[in-house]
Amino acid sequence: MGVGVRLGTTDNEKQSLSIVAPCWSHIQSLTLTGSNPDYKLRDHQLSQILEACAPLNKLRIPQSGFSMRSFFSLERHFATLDYLDIAYCGDVPSWMSQSILSSCPRLVYFHAPILLACDLVQGLDPEAERKRTLDFSFENKLEEQGPQEGEPDPLVHGGHLARDLAQGRPWVCLGLKTLRVAIVETELEWHESIFKRISTLTELRMLDLGRDYGYLAIPSLDLRLKSGLGYLRSLTHLTAFYFNGTPQLMEECDLQWILDAFPNLGDITWNFHLRPKKNTKLCEFVRRHGLCRRR
């Protein structure tokens, strides 16, 4: 059974959710969206819904309050999930993306905000994540809500443990067809390992490494042959390749390789180089090879 609920205000939320509440235990496909950008379902509400649902195949909750509580409630659905959209959820940290990709074997569609290289690459210092420059507000909020006696908040402690367990684990969703997540904070020596990890997803049709929130100053995956782009030769089914908002320094040889390696490619992001004049030349090169600009 599938259900879609469109939310807009608190009153609308109570009415809409109360209508479908008796059906939670029968729902296997759930979409919760809203037209009001200032309103979103909160983490504890999503957690309660996920606890009540039957094992889910599809969950689409973009721009929601999905965070720690919701994540732990979602774990019971990992074995059955094949579609998960948590895009534009500002309280979703990197390690959750890594944990989902390494725990959901049936996943064919995944859209999340961010994945830090230090969570993805095996063998990195476990403390690297703790020293990251990105400061996600969810950790501060949870710690502020911790026990008044000064004892550790079990939720925060569980998050740290889940993060450490997920770090570096291989991805199990080898049938994934759509991957949309910004891979950032990438040191040059990590790029080859990151490309190797992506190359295991041989069923990919869409690879979107673009940024939902425009982290222009944060290092991204360098899409050049010299950095390991060639490992993606296994993605022979790729039809769309996006990397909006990522600072690239590509050359004609890199683009020629992409065109040769992905014969079914029909759409690609057209920001190939940081220098405008250089980028214009590369756009002309791609256009001459038959790709029309659509994004």
N, C-alpha and C positions, 0 to 999 in steps of 0.2 A: 504494500500500500504506500502511495506517495502523497505528500501534503506540501503545499506551498502557502506561506502566510506572509502578507505584505503589511508591514507595521509603519506607523507614522507618529503617533502620540501615545502617551501613557494610557489614556482611556481606550484608545484603539487597541493597544497591546493587550490590556486585560480582557477586552471583549473577544478579540481574535484568538488568543491563547486559550481562553476558557471554552470556546466552541470546540477546539480540536483536542483539548486535554483528555477526554475519555478515549481517544484513539491512539494515544502515544504508544501503548504497548503493541500496536499493530503496524506502526509506521516503519518502513524500511528506506524511504526516500524523503528527505526533509529539506525544504528551502525556506529560509527566513530572511526577508529583505525589507527595506524601508525606503520611503521617499523623502523622509526628513533627515538631512545630514547631521542635525544636532541631536537626533535621538537614535539610540541603538540598544539592543538587548544587552544586559549586563552579564558579567562572567558567571555569577551565582545562578542567574536565571537559566542560562544556557546549560550549565552543569545539571540542574534539576531536570531539564527536558531530556538531555542525553542519557541520564540515568533511567528515565522512564521509557525510552524508546526501545523497540525491538532491535536486534542487530542491524545496523544501517548499511545500506549499499551506497547511498548518495547523501552527502551533506553539503549544502551550499549556504554559508552564513557570512557573506562579505560585509565589511564595514560594521562588524558586530563587536561586542566586548569580549570576544573569545580570548581567554588567557589561561592562567594556571589551573583553576578549578575545572574549567571546561575541558582542558587537555586531559586531566586525569580521568574525567568521566568518559572521554572519547576513547580511551585505551581499550575499553571492553568491545569496541566496534572495529578495532584494527584488522581483525582477521577477515572481515566481510566488506570493508570499505573499498569501493572502486572509483569513487568520485569525491574529491574534497576541495572545496573552495573557501579559503579563509583569507582572501585578498583584502587589502586595505584595513586590516585589523591591527591597529597601532600597538597593541599590547602582546603581540605574538613575537617572542624572541627567536633567535636563530636556532637554538638547540631543539625547539619543537619541530621545526621543519626537518632537521636531520633525523630526529627520532621517528617521525612519521614515515619518511622515505626508507628508513631501515627497519620498519616494523609492519608495513602494510603490503603484503605480497600481491594482493589483487588490484592494487591501485592502477588506474589507467589515465586519470586526470588529477593534477595537483597544482593549485595556485596558492601561493603564500607570499608574504612580503619580503622575506630576507633569509639568507643563509650565509653565515660567516665562514670563511675558509678554515679557520681554526677548529670549527666544529666538524667539518667535512673530512679533512685530511688526517689519515691515520698516522700516529707516531708523533704528533705535536705535543708539546708540553701541556699537560692538563690545565696549568695555570694561565695559559694564553688567553682563554676565553674570559677569565676573571679580570684580566688586565686590558680588555678591549676598550676602545675609545667611545663606542656607542653606549649610551646610558639609557636603557629602556625604563620607562617610568613604572612599569608593572612591578619591578622588584622593590623600588622605593615605597610604592603604595602598600605592598603586602607587608613589608617590614614595619611600616608605620602602624599597621593594624595588628601587629603581633601581641603576644601576651604582655600585660602591663608589668608582670613580675620580672621581666627582662629575660625570660627563658626563650630559647629559639622557637620561632613559629614553625610548626610541623609542615605547613604548606611550603614555606620558603626552603626548608631543609629538603623536602621531597623534590622540589624543583632543582636544587643543586645536584642531588643524587641522580635524577633523571638525565640532567645535562651531561654529567660525567659518564654515565653509562652509554649515552647515545654517541658521544664524541668518537669519530673515526670509524664507526661501524659501517660495514658494506650495505649498500642499498639492496633491498629485496624485491622491489617493485619492477621487475625486469620486463613486464609487459606494458609499462607506462608509455602512453602515446602523446600526452601533453604535459610538459613541465614548464611552469611559469614561476620563477623565483629569482631574485637578484642575489647573485653570489658576489660578496664584497669583502673588503679587507684582505685582499689577496696579495701576498708577497710573491715576487717573481719565482722563487725557488719552489713554490707550491703549485704553480700553474699546471705543470705536467701531470701531477697527481690528480688535480681537479678534472682535467680533460680525460684522464683515464677513467675516473669514476663516471663521468657523463657518458663515456663511450660504451658502458655496459648496458645502456638503455637503447638497445638496438631496434625497438619498435617505435621510437619517437617519430611523431609527425610534426609536432610544434615544439620548438625550444625557444623559450622567451626568458632571457636573462636581464631584461629591462627593469627599471626601478620604479616602483609605485610612488615613492616619495621624493625622488630626485636627489639622491645622495651624490651629487656631482663631485664632491671633494674627496670621496672615499675610493681607494683603489678597487678596480673591478678586474674581471678576467680579461686578459690581454688576448684578443682574437687574432693572433699571428702565428704563422708556422714556426717561427723561432721560439715561441713560448709553449708549443705543444698542440696547436690546433689540429695537426695531422692525425691525432688519435681519434678524432671524430669521424674518421672515414667509415666507421662501422654503422653510422646513422644513415643508411642508404634510403630509408623511407621518408626522410625529412622533407616537408613541403613549406614550412615557415620557420624563419630564423630571425628573432628579434633581440635587440640589445639597446633599447632606448635609454638615454640618460647615462650611458657608460662612455668614458673617455677612451677613444680608440685611436690607434696610429697605424692603421692598415696600409698595405701597399698593393699594387696590382697583382703581384704574385699570390698574395693571400686570397684575394677575391677570385682569381682564376682557379685556385685550388677549390674554393667553396663551390663555384659553378660546376667544376668537373666532378667533385665528390658527391654532390647532391643533385642528381639529374632531374629529380622531381620538384626542386625548389621553385615555388611560385611567388614568394613574398619574403622580403628581407628589409630590416631597418637600414635607412640610408645615411646614418651618421658614421662614416667609415674613418674619419680623421678629424682631429681637433682643429686643424688649420682650415678655414673656410675654402680657400682656393684649392687646396689639395683635395678636400672633400668633394668639391664640384667636379674635379677631373675624375675622381673615382666613381662618382655617380654616373658620369657620362660613359665610363668604361662598362659599368653594369648595364646601363640602358642599351648600349650597343649589342650586348649579349642577350637581349630579349626580355629582361625583367622590367616590368612596369611598376612605378612607384605607387603603392597603396597604403603605406604606413610610414 
